Amino acid sequence: MRLFRLLSLCFRRTRGATSIEYALIASLIGIGVILGVAWVGQGGNGLYDRIDDDVADATTHVSN
């Protein structure tokens, strides 16, 4: 009976460690997603700025 209780305590501790590991993995994935979206968003801003400049240049050349 004593051995069974000792083994059950070991398994309980493992479950807690597994939960913590999953939480850490999920948080790292979340941070990666946030950084990826921010990086893509910055690239998108540059793209729209270039398009805006090209359209402004094209309308300037047409009106002159």
C-alpha positions in Angstrom: 0.0 0.0 0.0 2.8 2.3 0.8 4.5 1.7 -2.5 1.3 2.5 -4.3 0.9 5.8 -2.5 4.5 6.7 -3.4 4.0 5.9 -7.1 0.8 7.9 -7.1 2.6 10.9 -5.7 5.2 10.7 -8.4 2.5 10.6 -11.1 0.7 13.6 -9.6 3.9 15.6 -9.8 4.4 14.6 -13.4 1.0 15.8 -14.4 1.7 19.2 -12.9 5.0 19.4 -14.8 3.3 18.4 -18.0 0.7 21.1 -17.6 3.4 23.7 -17.0 5.3 22.5 -20.1 2.2 22.8 -22.2 1.6 26.2 -20.8 5.1 27.3 -21.7 4.8 25.8 -25.2 1.5 27.6 -25.7 2.9 30.9 -24.5 5.9 30.6 -26.8 3.6 29.9 -29.7 1.5 32.9 -28.8 4.5 35.1 -28.6 5.6 33.8 -32.0 2.2 34.5 -33.6 2.1 38.0 -32.2 5.6 38.8 -33.4 4.9 37.3 -36.8 1.7 39.4 -37.2 3.5 42.5 -36.1 6.3 41.8 -38.6 3.9 41.2 -41.5 2.0 44.3 -40.5 5.1 46.4 -40.7 5.9 45.1 -44.2 2.3 45.8 -45.2 2.6 49.5 -44.1 5.7 49.8 -46.3 3.9 48.3 -49.3 0.9 50.7 -48.9 3.3 53.7 -48.6 5.0 52.7 -51.8 1.7 52.3 -53.6 0.5 55.7 -52.3 3.7 57.3 -53.6 3.4 55.7 -57.0 -0.2 56.8 -57.3 0.7 60.3 -56.3 3.5 60.4 -58.8 1.3 59.1 -61.6 -1.4 61.7 -60.9 1.2 64.5 -60.8 2.6 63.4 -64.2 -0.9 63.2 -65.8 -2.0 66.6 -64.6 1.2 68.3 -65.9 
